Amino acid sequence: MTPLDNLFQKIVTLTRANKQGKGYCPAHKDKTPSFSIDRGADGRILMKCHTGCTIDAICAAIPCDKADLFPPKQPQAKPKYNIERAYYYKDENGNLRFQVVRQRLADPAKFPNESLKKFIQRRPDGAGGWIYGLSAGEYAQNKSGDWYKPNSKTPPTAPRKDFGETQRVPYRLPELLASPGATVFIVEGEKDVDRLRSLGLTATCNPGGAGKWRDEYSDPLINREIVIIPDNDQPGEDHAQDVAAKSHGKASKIQILPLNGLKSKGDVSDWLDNGGDADQLCQMADAAPEWTPAQAPAGNVQVDPDDWEPPAPFYVFNPPDFPLDVLSSWKRSFVEGLASSTQTPPDLAALLSIAICGAAVARNVRIEARAGWDQPLNIYAVVALASANRKSAVVSEVTRPLSEYERELILRERERIAEQASEYRTLAGELVELEKRAAKETDIIKRDELKQEAKAKARELAARTMPVLPKLLVADVTSEVVATILVEQNGRVTLVSAEGGVFENMAGRYSNGVANIDVWLNGHSGDDDLRVDRRDRSEHVSQPAITIGLAVQPDVLRGLIEKPGFRGRGLLGRFFYSLPQSTVGRRKVRPGAMPDEARRTYQQNIKRLAAITPFTNDEGETVPRIIRLSKDADDYLAAFEEKIEPMLGIDGDLSNIGDWGGKLAGGALRLAGILHLAEHAATLDCNGHWPAEVSANTMKNAIKIAEYLIPHAQAAYAEMGADSKIEDAKFLLHWIEKTRPTEFTKREAFEGTKSRFKQVVAMEPALKALEDHGYIRTEDTSAPNRPGRRPSQKFIVNPLMSRP
C-alpha cells in the first residue's frame, strides 16, 4: 500500500479519482468540501485546505507525520573503499591486539567530495572476524560476521554482544622493546614508522594520529632517549608538545626535531623523499636541544608539585543503592532476578518497575492523604547509566506485561472496533452522498429536504468518533502526538524508552525549536483538564495521566536546565532521578537466568493492576477509585513534610533544587499508593475486595524511596548544570586543560573564554571557585609596585591536575 493509499484509508470523507481526492477537511468542520489531495511530480503528497487550515493542523487531525507525505528516500550509493594497507599493533608478547587499516576510495570520479583515504581500527573477535572499534560497548554483527558499533538505524534484530576495551599499545612495540639502548623516534603515522624502520632506526607512533597520545604509550619509553618529529602543521606541533609532556619523568632525554624545508602538512617520509637520509637525521637529532617543561607553550613556568595537594572535585556525590527491602516480595524477586540476569544495578529495574505499576492503574486510582490533598499514581522516572549497561534489555523485560496486556486488549476489542469503524465510514459516505445530491438538485423543495437529511446525518456522525485500537505503550513521540493519543486512549498513556529523544521532542525538535510542554505538565499533575485544539473544535481530557520511564546515558541530562521552560515551568522537578553505579567491569560472564516464577508472578500482577476499572458513581460518571492513608500513615507523611521543609530554605540541602524538593512529599504519597497496590496485587478485585487504606509501614517504605531519591536528584541536577557558578568554573577549567599553562593571567583567561564570559567581572566567581577547590592559586603580588599600567592578576595552575 502506497503512502497515498494509506491517507485515503485514514480520511474516509474523501472522494477518490485515481491519484487525486476531494472532500471534507479533517482539521475543521466543513459545510462544503474544501479539502483536496494530490501527488506531486516529485512523488510527495500535496494536501490543501482551501479555507486556510495549516499542514500541521491537518496532519494532527488525520493523524499522520509530515514525513508520511514524502516518498521513501531512495538508497544512496555508498562510496567503496579498498584496503590498501593494514598495520598490526602487537603487545609485548607479539600477540595481535588490533589493526589500523588504511583504505583508499575505489572510484574518486564518482564520489568527488569523498576523502581519498581513510583509516579504521579493528581487532580480532576470536572467531575469525573483526570488531570495528577499540572501545568497550555493545556491538552489532553485520552480514559478513564482523562486529561494529550500532546506531539508531541498526535493525534491533541484528545479533548484539558486549565487548570490552582492547589493550592500547604503541606501534611496533615488540621491536621497540627488543632494542632497549636505541634512541626512539616518535612520528605521527605508521607509514613514517615503517619508513624509519627500513633505515635501521627504532621508531613508533600511536594509533589515531595527532592528539591521541595516551599516558600508557610512554611506559615503554622509561629510561629511553626519544626524538619527536612533528608533521609540519599546528596539530603536529601540538602533538609533539603533548607527547613530550606525557613522557616527561619517564624518558631519560626528550628532544623535539622539526624538519626544515617541508611543505605544509609534510612529514618525515616527505623529508626523506626530498633527499634526506638516516645519517643526516641522526646528526640533526644529536644537535637538537633537550626539551624541558619550560619549553611548553609561552608563559608557562615550572612549579613544585610538593607544594600542592590534589584538587577537590566540584561535586562529590555517592548516591545510595536502592532500598530493595521496601518492595513487596514478588516485586523484589523480579527486580533482583532481572538485575542478576542482566548484571545491571537493581536501581534500574526497581525504579522502572515502580513506574510500570503506576502506569497500570494510572487515572483509574488516586491516593488521598487528607481532605483536599490527593495525588494520581503515575510517575516520571529517569535512570542515567552509561552505554553498555544493558538498559534496553531491562526496559524490554519490565514493560513486557503491559505490552502483552495491550495485545490482549487488541484481540478482545478488534472486532467491535472494526464494526464501529465500518459504521463511521458508512455514515461519512452517506453524508457525502447526501451533500452531493443536495448540491445538484435543482428543485428547491427537494434540495431543502436533502439538506435537512444531510444535517441530521452530520449530527449523527458528530456524535461518533472513529474508534482506534488500544495503545498503552509508546516510545518516541512528540507532544502533539501524545495529546492525540490521550484523547483516543481515554486519557492515559505510558512512555518507556532506553533513549533520551523524548527530551528533544519536548524541546521542539519537530516544531522549529518551539517547546510544547503543557501536555507533559498536565499529564503528570492530573489535576487540570487537557484541551487538545483542532481547527473546528476543542477536545478535553479530564485528569490526563502520562507515565514516563526512561533509561538514558548521563549525557542526555547535561544541558536540560538550559532548555526553555524545562525548569522554570517545573518539568524537571516532576521527575524521579536515579544515577546508580555502573556494573561494567565487575559483571559476571555467565550469570544465571531470571527465575521463571519471578517473571511469571510479575507479569500476572501487573496485568491484575491493569485490569482495575474506575468507579461509576450514581450519575453514571466514571471517576478514579480512591485509596486513603491511615491515621498513622498520615502522621509519618506529615513528619516527612516537616523534615524536608527546612531543607528547602536558603541554606538547606535542597535550596538549589527547590523546584524538585517542593514536589517530594507529593511524590512520596504517589509511591505509597503504588507500593500499597503492589502489596495487594495478588488479591485485588475491583468488584469486591478493595484494600482502601494505606498502612503506616507502607508509608514508611515510600519515604525510604523518597530519601533515596534526594542525593540522586542532587547528582542529576549537577549533571544538568543547576549551579551556574560551578558550570562557569568547569568551562574555565576546560580552557586550562586544553591550553595546559603552568600559570596564566586573568586577561589571558578572559581572552580564551570570551565565548562564555562577556565581561571580566563575570569570570571572577568561576576563578574563585577554581581557587577554592585547589585547581589554581593566586600568585604572590607582594613585590613593590612598578610605574605604568597595573599588571593583570596572575594564577598558578596546580601541577597535580589530571591531564585531559
For each residue, the residues with C-beta under 8 A, 3 or more apart:
1: 5 6 9
2: 5 6
3: 6 7 45 68 69 70 71
4: 7 8 19 37 39 45
5: 1 2 8 9
6: 1 2 3 9 10 64 68
7: 3 4 10 11 37 45 47 62 64 68
8: 4 5 11 14 16 21 37
9: 1 5 6 12
10: 6 7 62 64
11: 7 8 14 21 23 26 35 37 62
12: 9 424 425 428 429 466
13: 23 24 26 428 431 432
14: 8 11 21 22 23 35 37
15: 21 22 23 432
16: 8 20 21
17: 20 21 22
18:
19: 4 38 39
20: 16 17 36 37 38 39
21: 8 11 14 15 16 17 36 37 38
22: 14 15 17 33 35 36 37
23: 11 13 14 15 33 35 432
24: 13 30 33 34 35 432
25: 28 30 34 35 49 51 53 58 535
26: 11 13 35 58 61 62
27: 49 53 54 57 58 60 61 534 535 536
28: 25 49 51 53 57 534 535 536
29: 462 536 537
30: 24 25 33 34 35 51
31:
32: 435
33: 22 23 24 30 432 435
34: 24 25 30 49 50 51
35: 11 14 22 23 24 25 26 30 47 48 49 50 58
36: 20 21 22 47 48 50
37: 4 7 8 11 14 20 21 22 45 46 47 48
38: 19 20 21 45 46
39: 4 19 20 43 44 45 46
40: 43 44 45 46
41:
42: 71
43: 39 40 70 71
44: 39 40 69 70 71
45: 3 4 7 37 38 39 40 68 69 70
46: 37 38 39 40
47: 7 35 36 37 55 58 69
48: 35 36 37
49: 25 27 28 34 35 52 53 58
50: 34 35 36
51: 25 28 30 34
52: 49
53: 25 27 28 49 57 58 535
54: 27 57 58
55: 47 58 59 66 69
56: 59 60 66 480
57: 27 28 53 54 60 61 534 535
58: 25 26 27 35 47 49 53 54 55 61 62
59: 55 56 62 63 64 65 66 68 69
60: 27 56 57 63 480 484 534
61: 26 27 57 58 534 535
62: 7 10 11 26 58 59
63: 59 60 481 484
64: 6 7 10 59 68 69
65: 59 68
66: 55 56 59 69 70 510
67: 70
68: 3 6 7 45 59 64 65
69: 3 44 45 47 55 59 64 66
70: 3 43 44 45 66 67 73
71: 3 42 43 44
72:
73: 70 76
74:
75:
76: 73
77: 110
78:
79: 105 106 107 110 111 114
80: 105 106 107
81: 103 104 105 106 117 118
82: 103 104 106
83: 86 101 102 103
84: 102 103 104 117
85: 101 102 191
86: 83 99 100 101 102
87: 99 100 101 102 171 190 194
88: 96 99
89: 96 97 98 99 100 169 170 171 173 207
90: 93 94 95 96 97 169 172 173 174
91: 94 95 97 167 169 173 174
92: 169 173 174 177
93: 90 174
94: 90 91 174
95: 90 91
96: 88 89 90 99 124
97: 89 90 91 123 166 167 168 169
98: 89 121 122 123 134 166 207
99: 86 87 88 89 96 121 122 123
100: 86 87 89 119 120 121 171 190 207
101: 83 85 86 87 119 120 121 122
102: 83 84 85 86 87 117 118 119 190 191
103: 81 82 83 84 117 118 119 120
104: 81 82 84 116 117
105: 79 80 81 108 111 114 115 116 117
106: 79 80 81 82
107: 79 80 110 111
108: 105 111 112 114 116
109: 112
110: 77 79 107
111: 79 105 107 108 114
112: 108 109
113:
114: 79 105 108 111
115: 105 118
116: 104 105 108
117: 81 84 102 103 104 105
118: 81 102 103 115
119: 100 101 102 103 209
120: 100 101 103 132
121: 98 99 100 101 132 133 134 207 208
122: 98 99 101 130 131 132 133 146
123: 97 98 99 130 131 134 166
124: 96 129 130 131
125: 128 129 130 131 146 147 163
126:
127: 145
128: 125 145
129: 124 125 144 145 146 147
130: 122 123 124 125 146 147
131: 122 123 124 125 139 146 147 148 163
132: 120 121 122 139 146 147 148 149
133: 121 122 137 139 148 149
134: 98 121 123 165 166 168 207
135: 165
136: 162 163 164 165 388 584
137: 133 149 162 163 387 388
138: 149 150 160 161 162 387 388 390
139: 131 132 133 147 148 149 150 160 161 162 163
140: 147 148 149 150 154 158 159 160
141: 145 146 147 158 159 160 161
142: 145 146 147 148 158
143:
144: 129
145: 127 128 129 141 142
146: 122 125 129 130 131 132 141 142
147: 125 129 130 131 132 139 140 141 142 161 163
148: 131 132 133 139 140 142
149: 132 133 137 138 139 140
150: 138 139 140 154 158 160
151: 154
152: 499
153:
154: 140 150 151 158
155: 158
156:
157:
158: 140 141 142 150 154 155
159: 140 141
160: 138 139 140 141 150
161: 138 139 141 147
162: 136 137 138 139 388 390
163: 125 131 136 137 139 147
164: 136
165: 134 135 136
166: 97 98 123 134
167: 91 97
168: 97 134 207 214 216 217
169: 89 90 91 92 97 173 217
170: 89 173 176 204 205 206 217 220
171: 87 89 100 190 193 204 205 206 207
172: 90 175 176 193 197 203 204
173: 89 90 91 92 169 170 176 177 204 220
174: 90 91 92 93 94 177 178
175: 172 178 179 197 202
176: 170 172 173 179 184 202 204 220
177: 92 173 174 180 220
178: 174 175
179: 175 176 182 202
180: 177 224
181:
182: 179 201 202
183: 201 202 224 225 226 227 282 285
184: 176 202 203 204 221 224 225 226 227
185: 196 201 202 203 204 226 227 229 268 281 285
186: 203 204 205 226 227 228 229 243
187: 192 193 196 203 205 229 267 268
188: 192 205 209 210 230 231 236 239 267
189: 192 193 205 209 267
190: 87 100 102 171 193 194 205
191: 85 102 194 195 269
192: 187 188 189 195 196 203 205 229 267 268 269
193: 171 172 187 189 190 196 197 203 204 205
194: 87 190 191 197 198
195: 191 192 198 199 268 269 272
196: 185 187 192 193 199 201 202 203 268 278
197: 172 175 193 194 200 201 202 203
198: 194 195
199: 195 196 272 277 278
200: 197 278
201: 182 183 185 196 197 278 281 282
202: 175 176 179 182 183 184 185 196 197
203: 172 184 185 186 187 192 193 196 197
204: 170 171 172 173 176 184 185 186 193 220
205: 170 171 186 187 188 189 190 192 193
206: 170 171 209 212 213 214 217
207: 89 98 100 121 134 168 171 212
208: 121 211 212
209: 119 188 189 206 212 239
210: 188 231 235 236 238 239
211: 208 235 238 239 242
212: 206 207 208 209
213: 206 217 218 239 242 243 246
214: 168 206 217 246
215: 218 219 246 803
216: 168 219
217: 168 169 170 206 213 214 220 246
218: 213 215 221 222 243 246 247 250 251
219: 215 216 222 250
220: 170 173 176 177 204 217 224
221: 184 218 224 226 247 250 251
222: 218 219 250 251
223: 250 251 252
224: 180 183 184 220 221 251 252
225: 183 184 251 252 253 255
226: 183 184 185 186 221 247 251 253 254 255
227: 183 184 185 186 255 256 257 285 288
228: 186 240 243 244 254 255 256 257 291
229: 185 186 187 192 240 257 258 259 267 268
230: 188 236 237 239 240 256 258
231: 188 210 235 236 239 265 266 267
232: 236 258 259 262 263 264 265 266 267
233: 236 237 264 265
234: 237 238
235: 210 211 231 238 239
236: 188 210 230 231 232 233 239 240 265 267
237: 230 233 234 240 241 258
238: 210 211 234 235 241 242
239: 188 209 210 211 213 230 231 235 236 242 243
240: 228 229 230 236 237 243 244 256
241: 237 238 244 245 256 296 297
242: 211 213 238 239 245 246
243: 186 213 218 228 239 240 246 247
244: 228 240 241 247 248 254 256 291 295
245: 241 242 248 293 296 740 803
246: 213 214 215 217 218 242 243 803
247: 218 221 226 243 244 250 251 254
248: 244 245 251 254 291 293
249:
250: 218 219 221 222 223 247
251: 218 221 222 223 224 225 226 247 248 254
252: 223 224 225
253: 225 226 290
254: 226 228 244 247 248 251 290 291
255: 225 226 227 228 285 288 289 290 291
256: 227 228 230 240 241 244 288 291 295
257: 227 228 229 284 285 288
258: 229 230 232 237
259: 229 232 262 266 268 271 276 284
260:
261: 271 274
262: 232 259 266 267 270 271
263: 232 266 270
264: 232 233
265: 231 232 233 236
266: 231 232 259 262 263 270 271
267: 187 188 189 192 229 231 232 236 262 270 271
268: 185 187 192 195 196 229 259 271 272 281
269: 191 192 195 272 273
270: 262 263 266 267 273 274
271: 259 261 262 266 267 268 274 276
272: 195 199 268 269 275 276 277
273: 269 270
274: 261 270 271
275: 272
276: 259 271 272 280 281
277: 199 272 280 281
278: 196 199 200 201 281 282
279: 282 283
280: 276 277 283 284
281: 185 201 268 276 277 278 284 285
282: 183 201 278 279 285 286
283: 279 280 286 287
284: 257 259 280 281 287 288
285: 183 185 227 255 257 281 282 288
286: 282 283
287: 283 284
288: 227 255 256 257 284 285
289: 255
290: 253 254 255
291: 228 244 248 254 255 256 295
292: 295
293: 245 248 296 300 302 742
294: 300 301 302
295: 244 256 291 292
296: 241 245 293 300 740 741 742
297: 241 300 739 740 741
298:
299: 741 743 744 748
300: 293 294 296 297 740 741 742 743
301: 294 742 743 796
302: 293 294 742
303: 307 308 742 743 796 797 799
304: 307 308 799
305: 308 799 800
306:
307: 303 304
308: 303 304 305 774 798 799 800
309: 774 800
310: 774 798 800
311: 773 774 775 798 800 801
312: 316 773 774
313: 316 773
314: 718 726 729 730 769 773
315: 715 718 726
316: 312 313
317: 579 711 714 715 718
318: 711
319: 578 579 580 708 711 712 715
320: 323 708 711
321: 345 346 347 580
322: 345 346 347 350 351 578 580 705 708
323: 320 326 701 704 705 708
324: 327 332 335 336 346 350
325: 332 701
326: 323 675 701 702 704 705
327: 324 331 332 335 350 675 678
328: 331 332 675 678 679 681
329: 332 333
330: 333 334 598 601 602 605 678 681 682
331: 327 328 334 335 353 357 602 605 678
332: 324 325 327 328 329 335 336
333: 329 330 336 337 595 597 598 601 602
334: 330 331 337 338 349 353 594 598 599 601 602
335: 324 327 331 332 338 339 346 349 350 353
336: 324 332 333 339 340 346 598
337: 333 334 340 341 594 595 598 599
338: 334 335 341 342 344 349 394 397 398 594
339: 335 336 342 343 344 345 346 348 349
340: 336 337 343 591 592 594
341: 337 338 591 592 593 594
342: 338 339 390 393 394 397 591
343: 339 340 390 583 587 588 591
344: 338 339 348 349 385 389 390 391 393 394 583
345: 321 322 339 348 385 389 580 581 582 583
346: 321 322 324 335 336 339 349 350 580
347: 321 322 350 351 383 578 580
348: 339 344 345 351 352 383 385 389 391 394 551 578 580
349: 334 335 338 339 344 346 352 353 394 397 398
350: 322 324 327 335 346 347 353 354
351: 322 347 348 354 355 381 383 549 576 578
352: 348 349 355 356 381 383 394 395 398 496 549 551
353: 331 334 335 349 350 356 357 398 602
354: 350 351 357 358 379 381 671 674 705
355: 351 352 358 359 379 380 381 494 496 547 548 549
356: 352 353 359 360 398 399 401 402 494 496 547 549 606
357: 331 353 354 360 361 606 609 674 677 678
358: 354 355 361 362 377 378 379 547 670 674
359: 355 356 362 378 402 472 492 494 547 549
360: 356 357 402 606 607 609 610 612
361: 357 358 364 365 377 609 610 612 674 677
362: 358 359 365 376 377 378 492 494 545 546 547
363: 376 378 490 491 492 526 543 544 545 614 624
364: 361 612 613 614 624 625
365: 361 362 377 612 624 625 626 627 673 677
366: 374 375 376 377 526 624 625 626 627 673
367: 374 375 377 626 627 628 629 669 670 672 673 676 694
368: 371 373 374 626 627 628 629
369: 373 374 375 628 629 634 637 669
370: 373 629 634
371: 368
372:
373: 368 369 370 669
374: 366 367 368 369 626
375: 366 367 369 526 666 669 670 673
376: 362 363 366 525 526 543 545 624 670
377: 358 361 362 365 366 367 670 673 674 677
378: 358 359 362 363 492 523 524 526 545 546 547 670
379: 354 355 358 547 548 576 667 670 671 674
380: 355 524 546 547 548 574 575 576
381: 351 352 354 355 548 549 550 575 576 577 578
382: 548 549 550 551 552 557 575 576 577 578 716
383: 347 348 351 352 391 550 551 552 577 578 579 580
384: 552 553 554 556 557 577 578 579 716 719
385: 344 345 348 389 391 551 552 553 554 579 580 582
386: 389 553 554 582 584
387: 137 138 553
388: 136 137 138 162 584
389: 344 345 348 385 386 582 583 584
390: 138 162 342 343 344 393 394
391: 344 348 383 385 394 395 498 551 552
392: 395 396 498 551
393: 342 344 390 396 397
394: 338 342 344 348 349 352 390 391 397 398 551
395: 352 391 392 398 399 496 497 498 549 551
396: 392 393 399 400
397: 338 342 349 393 394 400 594 599
398: 338 349 352 353 356 394 395 496 549
399: 356 395 396 402 403 473 496 549
400: 396 397 403 404 603
401: 356 404 405 602 603 604 606 607 610
402: 356 359 360 399 405 406 472 473 494 606 610
403: 399 400 406 407 472 473
404: 400 401 407 408 603 607
405: 401 402 408 409 472 606 607 610
406: 402 403 409 410 470 471 472 473
407: 403 404 410 411
408: 404 405 411 412
409: 405 406 412 413 470 472
410: 406 407 413 414 469 470
411: 407 408 414
412: 408 409
413: 409 410 416 417 469 470
414: 410 411 417 418 469
415: 418 419
416: 413 419 420 467
417: 413 414 420 421 467 468 469
418: 414 415 421 422
419: 415 416 422 423
420: 416 417 423 424 464 467
421: 417 418 424 425 466 467
422: 418 419 425 426
423: 419 420 426 427 464
424: 12 420 421 427 428 461 464 465 466 467
425: 12 421 422 428 429
426: 422 423 429 430
427: 423 424 430 431 457 460 461 464
428: 12 13 424 425 431 432 461
429: 12 425 426 432 433
430: 426 427 433 434 457
431: 13 427 428 434 435 454 457 458 461
432: 13 15 23 24 33 428 429 435 436
433: 429 430 436 437
434: 430 431 437 438 450 453 454 457
435: 32 33 431 432 438 439 454
436: 432 433 439 440
437: 433 434 440 441 450
438: 434 435 441 447 450 451 454
439: 435 436
440: 436 437
441: 437 438 446 447 450
442: 447
443: 446 447
444: 447 448
445: 448 449
446: 441 443 449 450
447: 438 441 442 443 444 450 451
448: 444 445 451 452
449: 445 446 452 453
450: 434 437 438 441 446 447 453 454
451: 438 447 448 454 455
452: 448 449 455 456
453: 434 449 450 456 457
454: 431 434 435 438 450 451 457 458
455: 451 452 458 459
456: 452 453 459 460
457: 427 430 431 434 453 454 460 461
458: 431 454 455 461 462
459: 455 456 462 463
460: 427 456 457 463 464
461: 424 427 428 431 457 458 464
462: 29 458 459
463: 459 460
464: 420 423 424 427 460 461
465: 424
466: 12 421 424
467: 416 417 420 421 424
468: 417 471 488 489
469: 410 413 414 417
470: 406 409 410 413 489
471: 406 468 474 485 488 489 493
472: 359 402 403 405 406 409 489 493 494 610
473: 399 402 403 406 493 494 495 496
474: 471 477 481 482 485 493 494 495
475: 495 496 497 499
476: 497 499 501 502 505
477: 474 481 482 485 495 502 505
478: 481 482 505 509 510 511
479: 482 483 505 506 511 516 517 518 519 520
480: 56 60 483 484 511 516
481: 63 474 477 478 484 485
482: 474 477 478 479 485 486 493 495 519 520 523 546
483: 479 480 486 487 519 530 532
484: 60 63 480 481 487 488 532
485: 471 474 477 481 482 488 489 493
486: 482 483 489 491 492 493 519 523 530 532 541 544 546
487: 483 484 532 539 541
488: 468 471 484 485
489: 468 470 471 472 485 486 492 493
490: 363
491: 363 486 530 541 542 543 544 545
492: 359 362 363 378 486 489 544 545 546 547
493: 471 472 473 474 482 485 486 489 523 545 546 547
494: 355 356 359 362 402 472 473 474 546 547 548 549
495: 473 474 475 477 482 502 546 547 548 549 550
496: 352 355 356 395 398 399 473 475 547 548 549 550
497: 395 475 476 500 501 502 549 550 551
498: 391 392 395 550 551 552
499: 152 475 476 502 550 552
500: 497 503 504 550 552 553 556
501: 476 497 504 505 509
502: 476 477 495 497 499 505 506 548 550
503: 500 506 507 556 560 563
504: 500 501 507 509
505: 476 477 478 479 501 502 508 509 510
506: 479 502 503 515 516 517 520 563 566 571
507: 503 504 513 515 563 564 566
508: 505 511 512 513 514 515 516
509: 478 501 504 505 513
510: 66 478 505
511: 478 479 480 508 514 516
512: 508
513: 507 508 509
514: 508 511
515: 506 507 508 563 564 565 566
516: 479 480 506 508 511 519
517: 479 506 520 521 565 566 569 571
518: 479 521 522 530
519: 479 482 483 486 516 522 523 530 544 546
520: 479 482 506 517 523 524 546 571 574
521: 517 518 524 525 569 570 571 574
522: 518 519 525 526 528 529 530 544
523: 378 482 486 493 519 520 526 530 544 545 546
524: 378 380 520 521 546 574
525: 376 521 522 528
526: 363 366 375 376 378 522 523 543 544 545
527: 543
528: 522 525
529: 522 540 541 542 543 544
530: 483 486 491 518 519 522 523 540 541 544
531: 538 539 540 541
532: 483 484 486 487 538 539 540 541
533: 538
534: 27 28 57 60 61 537 538 539
535: 25 27 28 53 57 61
536: 27 28 29
537: 29 534
538: 531 532 533 534
539: 487 531 532 534
540: 529 530 531 532
541: 486 487 491 529 530 531 532 544
542: 491 529
543: 363 376 491 526 527 529 624
544: 363 486 491 492 519 522 523 526 529 530 541
545: 362 363 376 378 491 492 493 523 526
546: 362 378 380 482 486 492 493 494 495 519 520 523 524
547: 355 356 358 359 362 378 379 380 492 493 494 495 496
548: 355 379 380 381 382 494 495 496 502 575
549: 351 352 355 356 359 381 382 395 398 399 494 495 496 497
550: 381 382 383 495 496 497 498 499 500 502
551: 348 352 382 383 385 391 392 394 395 497 498
552: 382 383 384 385 391 498 499 500 556 557
553: 384 385 386 387 500 556
554: 384 385 386 557 558 579 719
555: 558
556: 384 500 503 552 553 560
557: 382 384 552 554 560 716 719 720
558: 554 555 719 720 721
559: 562 563 720 721
560: 503 556 557 563 566 567 572 720
561: 566 567 572 717 720 721 722
562: 559 566 721
563: 503 506 507 515 559 560 566
564: 507 515 568
565: 515 517 568 569 571
566: 506 507 515 517 560 561 562 563 569 571 572
567: 560 561 570 571 572 573 659
568: 564 565
569: 517 521 565 566
570: 521 567 573 574 659 663
571: 506 517 520 521 565 566 567 574 575
572: 560 561 566 567 575 659 660 717 720
573: 567 570 657 659 660 662 663
574: 380 520 521 524 570 571 663
575: 380 381 382 548 571 572 660
576: 351 379 380 381 382 667 709 713
577: 381 382 383 384 709 712 713 715 716 717
578: 319 322 347 348 351 381 382 383 384 709 712
579: 317 319 383 384 385 554 712 715 716 719
580: 319 321 322 345 346 347 348 383 385
581: 345
582: 345 385 386 389 585
583: 343 344 345 389 586 587
584: 136 386 388 389 587
585: 582
586: 583
587: 343 583 584 591
588: 343 591
589:
590:
591: 340 341 342 343 587 588
592: 340 341
593: 341
594: 334 337 338 340 341 397 598 599
595: 333 337 598 599
596: 599 600
597: 333 600 601
598: 330 333 334 336 337 594 595 601 602
599: 334 337 397 594 595 596 602 603
600: 596 597 603 604
601: 330 333 334 597 598 604 605
602: 330 331 333 334 353 401 598 599 605 606
603: 400 401 404 599 600 606 607
604: 401 600 601 607 608
605: 330 331 601 602 608 609 678 681 682
606: 356 357 360 401 402 405 602 603 609 610 681
607: 360 401 404 405 603 604 610 611
608: 604 605 611 612 681 682 684
609: 357 360 361 605 606 612 677 678 681 684
610: 360 361 401 402 405 472 606 607
611: 607 608 686
612: 360 361 364 365 608 609 625 684 686
613: 364 686
614: 363 364 622 623 624 625
615: 622 623 624 625
616: 620 621 622 623
617: 620 621 622 623
618:
619:
620: 616 617
621: 616 617
622: 614 615 616 617
623: 614 615 616 617
624: 363 364 365 366 376 543 614 615
625: 364 365 366 612 614 615 686 690
626: 365 366 367 368 374 692
627: 365 366 367 368 673 676 677 691 692 693 694
628: 367 368 369 692 693 694
629: 367 368 369 370 633 634 637 669 672 693 694 699
630: 633 634 693 694 695 696
631: 634 635
632: 635 636 695 696 699
633: 629 630 636 637 672 694 695 696 698 699
634: 369 370 629 630 631 637 638 699
635: 631 632 638 639 696
636: 632 633 639 640 696 699 700 703
637: 369 629 633 634 640 641 665 668 669 672 699 703
638: 634 635 641 642
639: 635 636 642 643
640: 636 637 643 644 665 668 703 706
641: 637 638 644 645 665
642: 638 639 645
643: 639 640 646 647
644: 640 641 647 648 654 661 664 665
645: 641 642 648 649
646: 643 649 652
647: 643 644 652 653 654 655 661
648: 644 645 652 654 655 658 661 662
649: 645 646 652 655
650: 655
651: 655
652: 646 647 648 649 655
653: 647 710 714
654: 644 647 648 657 658 660 661 664 710
655: 647 648 649 650 651 652 658
656: 714 717 722 723
657: 573 654 660 661 713 714 717 722
658: 648 654 655 661 662
659: 567 570 572 573 662 663
660: 572 573 575 654 657 663 664 713 717
661: 644 647 648 654 657 658 664 710 713
662: 573 648 658 659
663: 570 573 574 659 660 666 667
664: 644 654 660 661 667 668 706 709 710
665: 637 640 641 644 668 669 706
666: 375 663 669 670
667: 379 576 663 664 670 671 706 709
668: 637 640 664 665 671 672 699 702 703 705 706
669: 367 369 373 375 629 637 665 666 672 673 702
670: 358 367 375 376 377 378 379 666 667 673 674
671: 354 379 667 668 674 675 702 705 706
672: 367 629 633 637 668 669 675 676 694 698 699 701 702
673: 365 366 367 375 377 627 669 670 676 677 694
674: 354 357 358 361 377 379 670 671 677 678
675: 326 327 328 671 672 678 679 698 701 702
676: 367 627 672 673 679 680 691 694 695 698
677: 357 361 365 377 609 627 673 674 680 681 684
678: 327 328 330 331 357 605 609 674 675 681
679: 328 675 676 698
680: 676 677 683 684 691
681: 328 330 605 606 608 609 677 678 684
682: 330 605 608
683: 680 689
684: 608 609 612 677 680 681 689 690 691
685: 688 689 690
686: 611 612 613 625 690
687:
688: 685
689: 683 684 685
690: 625 684 685 686
691: 627 676 680 684
692: 626 627 628
693: 627 628 629 630
694: 367 627 628 629 630 633 672 673 676 698 699
695: 630 632 633 676 698 699
696: 630 632 633 635 636 699 700
697: 700 701
698: 633 672 675 676 679 694 695 701 702
699: 629 632 633 634 636 637 668 672 694 695 696 702 703
700: 636 696 697 703 704
701: 323 325 326 672 675 697 698 704 705
702: 326 668 669 671 672 675 698 699 705 706
703: 636 637 640 668 699 700 706 707
704: 323 326 700 701 707 708
705: 322 323 326 354 668 671 701 702 708 709
706: 640 664 665 667 668 671 702 703 709 710
707: 703 704 710
708: 319 320 322 323 704 705 711 712
709: 576 577 578 664 667 705 706 712 713
710: 653 654 661 664 706 707 713 714
711: 317 318 319 320 708 714 715
712: 319 577 578 579 708 709 715 716
713: 576 577 657 660 661 709 710 716 717
714: 317 653 656 657 710 711 717 718
715: 315 317 319 577 579 711 712 718 719
716: 382 384 557 577 579 712 713 719 720
717: 561 572 577 656 657 660 713 714 720 722
718: 314 315 317 714 715 721 722 723 726
719: 384 554 557 558 579 715 716
720: 557 558 559 560 561 572 716 717
721: 558 559 561 562 718 724 727
722: 561 656 657 717 718
723: 656 718 726 727
724: 721 727 728
725: 728 729 765 766 769
726: 314 315 718 723 729 730 769
727: 721 723 724 730 731
728: 724 725 731 732 756 757 762 763 765 766 769
729: 314 725 726 732 733 765 766 767 769 770 773
730: 314 726 727 733 734
731: 727 728 734 735 753 756 766
732: 728 729 735 736 749 753 763 766 767 770
733: 729 730 736 737 770 775
734: 730 731 737 738
735: 731 732 738 739 749 752 753
736: 732 733 739 740 741 744 770 775 776 797 801
737: 733 734 740 801 803 804
738: 734 735 804
739: 297 735 736 744 752
740: 245 296 297 300 736 737 803
741: 296 297 299 300 736 744 748 797
742: 293 296 300 301 302 303 796 797 799
743: 299 300 301 303 779 794 795 796 797
744: 299 736 739 741 748 749 794 795 797
745: 748 749 791 792 793 794 795
746: 749 750 760 763 767 792 793 794 795
747: 750 751 760 792
748: 299 741 744 745 751 752 792
749: 732 735 744 745 746 752 753 763 767 795
750: 746 747 753 754 757 760 763
751: 747 748 754
752: 735 739 748 749
753: 731 732 735 749 750 756 757 763
754: 750 751 757 758
755:
756: 728 731 753
757: 728 750 753 754 760 762 763 766
758: 754 762
759: 762 763
760: 746 747 750 757 763 764
761: 764
762: 728 757 758 759 765
763: 728 732 746 749 750 753 757 759 760 766 767
764: 760 761 767 768
765: 725 728 729 762 768 769
766: 725 728 729 731 732 757 763 769 770
767: 729 732 746 749 763 764 770 771 776 795
768: 764 765 771 772
769: 314 725 726 728 729 765 766 772 773
770: 729 732 733 736 766 767 773 775 776
771: 767 768 774 775 776 777 778 795
772: 768 769
773: 311 312 313 314 729 769 770
774: 308 309 310 311 312 771 798
775: 311 733 736 770 771 797 798 801
776: 736 767 770 771 795 796 797 798
777: 771 795 796 798
778: 771 781 793 794 795 796
779: 743 793 794 795 796
780: 783
781: 778 793 794
782:
783: 780
784:
785:
786:
787:
788:
789:
790:
791: 745 794
792: 745 746 747 748
793: 745 746 778 779 781
794: 743 744 745 746 778 779 781 791
795: 743 744 745 746 749 767 771 776 777 778 779
796: 301 303 742 743 776 777 778 779
797: 303 736 741 742 743 744 775 776 801
798: 308 310 311 774 775 776 777 801
799: 303 304 305 308 742
800: 305 308 309 310 311
801: 311 736 737 775 797 798
802:
803: 215 245 246 737 740
804: 737 738
